[in-house]
Amino acid sequence: MCRTMLYKMVVLFVILLNSYVTRASDPDPVQDFCIANTESASHAKQCKNSSLVTVEDFVYAGIKVPGKFGPTGLSGVSVNSNVFPGLNTLGMSLVRADFEVGGVNVPHLHPRATEIAFVLEGTIYSGFVDTNNKVFAKVIEKGEVMVFPRGLVHFQMNVGDTPATILGSFDSQNPGSQRIPAAIFGSGIKEKLLEKAFGMSSKEISKLKKKLSPH
């Protein structure tokens, strides 16, 4: 094979490899399942011995009821491989979100996953903002579904007169979650920068930081 042809093949291989890597998210599993061994002290989740796996490893009952409600009227119960080891390596996770009347899921994003939200009960004002700062939002009701593309800021609010429930599904076992108010005002960014960015007084910034800082 001539050197020119070999060089072209190497370049093509590198381009294809780079294209694959940039599109990859959670890796594809290489076995039927890998039940996370919760007893392992290792940071990396090791697989439970397959001879010890039972049907109970593939069933989770932790979202039968709402969790504890926060100050915005939202209760969120995550279902990931940390609480449901059967999800390990399968590239997906869930969340149950319950809303009191007027409850809000503040603007937030998931850096590693697209989310599909299915309304189980209630009436929800739901939407997201794209990178051109265009908002896509509408009221969705029981039985309807909305998708939030990966990494885009999205939000929900119960606009009905009864409690509401959403089931969210992610295409990653670890989607991550970053709540915008807490990320900006509760993360330790210097007040002077925030004052200039938002046109707010030092007193107003301090009040927000005190309210949103982790306790």
N, C-alpha and C positions, 0 to 999 in steps of 0.2 A: 504494500500500500504506500503510495507516495506521501511525502511529508505534508503537502498542501491539503490532501484529502484527510489525513489524520488530524491536522489542526482544525479543519472545519467540523469534524465529528466531535472533537473535544469542546469546541465553542458551543455547538448545538446542545451537547449534553449539559453543560453548565447553565445555559439559558433555560432548558427544560427543568432542571433541578431547582433553579431559583424560582421559577414560576410555581412549581409544586409547593415549595416551602412557604412562599408568601401567601398562598391560598389556604394553608393548613391551619386547623384550629386544634381541637382535641384530637389526639392520635387515634387511629382505628385500633380496636382491640385485636389481639392476636390469638385469643382463645375464647371459648364460649362465654365465660364469665370469670371475674376475679373478685370474690367477696373480700372486702377489705378486712384484714385481721386487726381488729380494734385493740387486741391485747399486745400487739407489737410495739416496742419502744422506739422503733425506727421512724424517722420523719417521713420516709417514703412508705406508702401503704403497701404492705406485702399481702399476698393472696392467702386466704384461709385454705387449709388443706381440703382439696375437693372431696375427699372421703367423709369429711365432717359437715359438708354443706347440706342443708335441708330446705324444704319449701319455705320455711319461715324466714330464711335469708332473703327471699324475694317479695316479702310482704311487709308493708309499713302502715301503721295505724295512727301515726302521730299528727295527722291533720283532720281528724274527725271533728274537732271543735276548734274555735278560735283561740288564739293566744292572748297575751296581755295587751290591752290597748294603750297606745302612747298618747301624748298631749295633742296630736293632730287628729285623733279619732281613728287611727289605723292600727290594726293588728296584723303582723306579718310572721308566718311560720314557714321557714325554709325547709325543703326536703332535698338534702344533698348527701354526698357519700360520707360525710361526718356523722350524720344521724341515721342514715339508711345505707349501710355498707354494700348492699346489693347493687347500688348505682355505680360503684367504683369501676372505672375504665369504659363506661358505656356512653359517655359524652352527652349526658343530659341531667337536668335537675328541675325541681318544681318549687313553687311558693304558693301558699294559701294566704290571700290578703282579704281581711274583713274590714268593713268601713262602718262606723257609726253614722247616723244621719249628719250630713255635712262634713264627714271625715275626708281627709286629704292624704294622698300619697305624694309627698313633695317632689318637685323636679329632681330627677336622679338619672343615672345611667349605669349600664352594665358593660364594662370594657371588653369582655370576652365572649359575649353571647347576644344573639337575637332572641327576643322574647315574644311569645304568643300569649295573649291574655284572653281568657274565656270567662264571660260573666255567668256565674252560677245563679245569683240572685241580685235583684236591684237594678238601679239606673245610674250609670257612671259617665261623667264627662271625662273623656280620655283622649290623649294625644301625645305627639312628639314634635320636636323642632329639628329641622335638617341643618346642614352646615351653611346654608344660605340664610339662616334665621327665619325660615318660613315655617309656620306652625300648621300642623295637620291634626285637627281635633274635631270631635263630635260627641254627641251623647249616644252611648251604646247601652243596650238593654239585655235582659236575661236571654241566653242562647246565642248572643252575638260574640264575635271574635275580633280582636284587633292585634296587629303585629307592630312591634317596635324594632326597627333595624338596629343591628349591633352598634354599640357605642354612642347612640344618639340620646339626647336628653328627652325624657318622657315623664308623664304625670297622670294622676287620676283623682277625681273627686266625686263623692256620692252626692248627686243632685236630686235624689228621690226623697220620699218621705218615710222610707223604711230602711233598715240596715241592708248592706250590700256585701256580696262576696265574689271575689275573682280568683280563678286558678291560673297561675302563670307558669308557662313551660319554657325552658331554656335549652339551647343546643350546646351546652357545656356543663360538665359536672361541677365547675367552679366559675360561674359567670362574673363574680365580683359585683360590688354595688357601691356607688359613690353618690351620696346625697348632696346636692349642690349647696344648700344653705350651710350645712355643717362643714363641707369642704372649704368654703370661702371664709366663713366667719368663725368657725370652730377649730381651725387647723393651726393657728399661730402665725398667720401672715401679718406682717407689720401693719399697724393701724394707719400709718401715714399713707401707705399705698392704697389701702381700702378707702380712705377718705377721698383721695383723688380719683379713684376708679368709679366710685358711686356717688360722688358729690354730697357726701354725708358729713355731719359734724363728728368730732372726736367723741362726744358724749353718746351720739347715736350708735357709732361703731362699737364703743365699749359695751353698750347695753346689749347689742346683738351678740357680741363675742361671749359675754357672760351667759347669755341664754343658750347659746348653741355649743359651747365648749363641752367636751366629754367630762363626765364627773367620775 
